[in-house]
Amino acid sequence: MKVLLLGDASNYHATLAAGLRAIGHDVTLASDGCCWMQTGRDIDLGRRDGIVGGAMLYARLLTVLSGRLKGYDVVQLVSPGFVHLKPSRLATLLRRLRRHNGNIYLTALGTDAVTVRNLAGPSPALPYSEWQLRGSLTPWARSADSELVQWRDEGLNRYTDTFYDTIDGAVTALYEYHRILEAELPGLPVAYGGIPVDTAALPAPGLHPSGDRVKILFAAHKGREAEKGADILLPLLRRLEREHSGAVEILTPPNMPFGAFVETLSRADMVCDQLYAFTPATTALMAMAMGVVPISGGEEDFYRFIGEHRARPIFNPDPLDIEGTYSRLAALVTDRAALRRMSAEAPAFVRRHNDVVIVARRFESFWNAQNRR
């Protein structure tokens, strides 16, 4: 099939493109390179800041790039905001994509107005998230940084509803998004894809833990600490460093290009990723492929959902029990044998559930099933 992947986040579509090409599809990736990450793409959709930058990108999409966004059997959009433009312009582009291509699908891998509607609403699909804990909005959700008011904007929600009415289905990257779409849009065809990991492109698993100290990489993107719960996790790590002096080293690098981040990650024993996640996302899975144990989502609901009955290679923090989380983490870093067992399980887990070709096949199967409808 001739496939257009439009937009990217955390290198997801760039990795998926490699998997789809490996199984014989003709793939074009159009994105902004995930901004500062500068990931690969075939068509650059980067924009300058401000109103002028948006106008220039919109004009390019309608003129110079319009011919390169036509004639695909499948268009897979990274989100309702598949390029950084306001909803009215996105609606125009969506209509053009619908007119000039075959089926259009969403890769559900990030927050949108439907996600916020559910998780910040009265009946969330998950028992906890960055939006709600114990039935109340989290401090982050109540802060200006969450942009809750903007997510609830009437115009944005109208566009998002139009978007979901227009597309032919969605492939979910995470268990969380799968459950949300099932709850909010029960008539929408949905399949689980997972996050693709190109293990061959990553450094080979090393010997973890590899030294006198357990090296824990604090991987939160600067500016998103509260959203990911890193503002709660970092003090735990600092306490761990104090109370287990000489046994633990916390690494806190700045945001960096994707390639440099991967190299830094490969040298850690553990990576502190997220507090509120139910399941491992991109950073955690890349870490696991290299034998690095993530502090990230690893709920039993997730393991059952993917059919994993043996391996438990993720340290799953509990946002409802921070002190218990600290005690379990302290026990793990002082039990090198347990940490090594988790490290040894992790690469095989990723190969079994998230290998780039396995994920690409899930997308392919979903597209084929929709074509037979």
Solvent accessible surface area in square Angstrom, and as a share of the most:
residue,aa,sasa,rsa
1,M,64,0.29
2,K,80,0.34
3,V,0,0.00
4,L,0,0.00
5,L,0,0.00
6,L,3,0.01
7,G,4,0.04
8,D,16,0.08
9,A,35,0.27
10,S,44,0.29
11,N,25,0.13
12,Y,7,0.02
13,H,0,0.00
14,A,21,0.16
15,T,17,0.10
16,L,0,0.00
17,A,1,0.01
18,A,43,0.33
19,G,0,0.00
20,L,0,0.00
21,R,107,0.39
22,A,74,0.57
23,I,29,0.15
24,G,64,0.61
25,H,18,0.08
26,D,88,0.45
27,V,10,0.06
28,T,25,0.14
29,L,5,0.03
30,A,0,0.00
31,S,1,0.01
32,D,23,0.12
33,G,0,0.00
34,C,14,0.08
35,C,70,0.42
36,W,109,0.38
37,M,23,0.10
38,Q,111,0.49
39,T,6,0.03
40,G,48,0.46
41,R,74,0.27
42,D,74,0.38
43,I,4,0.02
44,D,65,0.34
45,L,6,0.03
46,G,29,0.28
47,R,85,0.31
48,R,166,0.60
49,D,139,0.72
50,G,49,0.47
51,I,157,0.80
52,V,105,0.60
53,G,1,0.01
54,G,4,0.04
55,A,40,0.31
56,M,83,0.37
57,L,3,0.01
58,Y,36,0.14
59,A,52,0.41
60,R,83,0.30
61,L,6,0.03
62,L,46,0.23
63,T,90,0.52
64,V,113,0.65
65,L,6,0.03
66,S,24,0.16
67,G,55,0.53
68,R,125,0.46
69,L,14,0.07
70,K,83,0.35
71,G,50,0.48
72,Y,14,0.05
73,D,71,0.37
74,V,3,0.02
75,V,0,0.00
76,Q,0,0.00
77,L,0,0.00
78,V,11,0.06
79,S,24,0.16
80,P,8,0.05
81,G,38,0.36
82,F,8,0.03
83,V,11,0.06
84,H,105,0.47
85,L,19,0.10
86,K,120,0.51
87,P,44,0.28
88,S,73,0.47
89,R,63,0.23
90,L,6,0.03
91,A,19,0.15
92,T,36,0.21
93,L,11,0.05
94,L,3,0.02
95,R,140,0.51
96,R,85,0.31
97,L,8,0.04
98,R,79,0.29
99,R,152,0.55
100,H,70,0.31
101,N,22,0.11
102,G,31,0.29
103,N,37,0.19
104,I,0,0.00
105,Y,0,0.00
106,L,3,0.02
107,T,0,0.00
108,A,8,0.06
109,L,32,0.16
110,G,27,0.26
111,T,42,0.24
112,D,12,0.06
113,A,2,0.02
114,V,1,0.01
115,T,8,0.04
116,V,1,0.01
117,R,94,0.34
118,N,5,0.03
119,L,8,0.04
120,A,9,0.07
121,G,14,0.13
122,P,142,0.89
123,S,89,0.58
124,P,45,0.28
125,A,37,0.28
126,L,10,0.05
127,P,96,0.61
128,Y,11,0.04
129,S,5,0.03
130,E,35,0.16
131,W,2,0.01
132,Q,19,0.08
133,L,33,0.16
134,R,176,0.64
135,G,69,0.66
136,S,66,0.42
137,L,47,0.23
138,T,3,0.02
139,P,97,0.61
140,W,27,0.09
141,A,1,0.00
142,R,152,0.55
143,S,44,0.28
144,A,94,0.73
145,D,109,0.56
146,S,3,0.02
147,E,85,0.38
148,L,19,0.09
149,V,124,0.71
150,Q,102,0.45
151,W,61,0.21
152,R,128,0.47
153,D,72,0.37
154,E,124,0.56
155,G,26,0.25
156,L,41,0.20
157,N,27,0.14
158,R,144,0.53
159,Y,13,0.05
160,T,1,0.01
161,D,59,0.30
162,T,68,0.40
163,F,0,0.00
164,Y,12,0.05
165,D,123,0.64
166,T,33,0.19
167,I,11,0.06
168,D,43,0.22
169,G,0,0.00
170,A,0,0.00
171,V,1,0.00
172,T,0,0.00
173,A,1,0.01
174,L,24,0.12
175,Y,15,0.06
176,E,17,0.08
177,Y,32,0.12
178,H,18,0.08
179,R,78,0.28
180,I,3,0.01
181,L,5,0.03
182,E,77,0.35
183,A,60,0.47
184,E,55,0.25
185,L,47,0.23
186,P,115,0.72
187,G,74,0.71
188,L,25,0.13
189,P,29,0.18
190,V,38,0.22
191,A,26,0.20
192,Y,47,0.18
193,G,0,0.00
194,G,0,0.00
195,I,8,0.04
196,P,7,0.04
197,V,5,0.03
198,D,42,0.22
199,T,40,0.23
200,A,100,0.77
201,A,77,0.60
202,L,26,0.13
203,P,46,0.29
204,A,85,0.66
205,P,67,0.42
206,G,50,0.48
207,L,137,0.68
208,H,12,0.05
209,P,9,0.05
210,S,69,0.45
211,G,31,0.30
212,D,131,0.68
213,R,108,0.40
214,V,0,0.00
215,K,59,0.25
216,I,0,0.00
217,L,0,0.00
218,F,9,0.04
219,A,16,0.12
220,A,8,0.06
221,H,59,0.26
222,K,90,0.38
223,G,71,0.68
224,R,97,0.36
225,E,50,0.23
226,A,36,0.28
227,E,26,0.12
228,K,46,0.20
229,G,0,0.00
230,A,1,0.01
231,D,74,0.38
232,I,59,0.30
233,L,4,0.02
234,L,49,0.24
235,P,75,0.47
236,L,14,0.07
237,L,1,0.00
238,R,90,0.33
239,R,65,0.24
240,L,0,0.00
241,E,51,0.23
242,R,165,0.60
243,E,100,0.45
244,H,48,0.21
245,S,96,0.62
246,G,42,0.41
247,A,31,0.24
248,V,3,0.02
249,E,52,0.23
250,I,14,0.07
251,L,47,0.23
252,T,59,0.34
253,P,27,0.17
254,P,95,0.60
255,N,57,0.29
256,M,32,0.14
257,P,80,0.50
258,F,41,0.17
259,G,52,0.50
260,A,48,0.38
261,F,34,0.14
262,V,13,0.07
263,E,85,0.38
264,T,25,0.14
265,L,0,0.00
266,S,20,0.13
267,R,139,0.51
268,A,0,0.00
269,D,1,0.00
270,M,0,0.00
271,V,0,0.00
272,C,2,0.01
273,D,14,0.07
274,Q,27,0.12
275,L,1,0.01
276,Y,18,0.07
277,A,13,0.10
278,F,6,0.03
279,T,1,0.01
280,P,4,0.02
281,A,17,0.13
282,T,24,0.14
283,T,23,0.14
284,A,0,0.00
285,L,3,0.02
286,M,13,0.06
287,A,0,0.00
288,M,0,0.00
289,A,8,0.06
290,M,1,0.00
291,G,2,0.02
292,V,0,0.00
293,V,0,0.00
294,P,0,0.00
295,I,1,0.00
296,S,0,0.00
297,G,0,0.00
298,G,8,0.07
299,E,40,0.18
300,E,81,0.36
301,D,57,0.29
302,F,9,0.04
303,Y,3,0.01
304,R,153,0.56
305,F,58,0.24
306,I,30,0.15
307,G,40,0.38
308,E,5,0.02
309,H,149,0.66
310,R,174,0.63
311,A,5,0.04
312,R,79,0.29
313,P,0,0.00
314,I,11,0.06
315,F,12,0.05
316,N,32,0.16
317,P,1,0.00
318,D,49,0.25
319,P,9,0.06
320,L,69,0.34
321,D,68,0.35
322,I,51,0.26
323,E,99,0.44
324,G,22,0.21
325,T,1,0.01
326,Y,11,0.04
327,S,63,0.40
328,R,105,0.38
329,L,3,0.01
330,A,14,0.11
331,A,60,0.47
332,L,18,0.09
333,V,1,0.01
334,T,78,0.45
335,D,63,0.33
336,R,59,0.22
337,A,48,0.37
338,A,17,0.13
339,L,1,0.01
340,R,107,0.39
341,R,150,0.55
342,M,30,0.13
343,S,8,0.05
344,A,78,0.61
345,E,66,0.30
346,A,0,0.00
347,P,14,0.09
348,A,35,0.27
349,F,1,0.00
350,V,0,0.00
351,R,125,0.46
352,R,87,0.32
353,H,20,0.09
354,N,7,0.04
355,D,33,0.17
356,V,14,0.08
357,V,52,0.30
358,I,61,0.31
359,V,0,0.00
360,A,0,0.00
361,R,118,0.43
362,R,66,0.24
363,F,0,0.00
364,E,28,0.13
365,S,66,0.43
366,F,14,0.06
367,W,0,0.00
368,N,54,0.28
369,A,38,0.29
370,Q,25,0.11
371,N,91,0.47
372,R,184,0.67
373,R,203,0.74
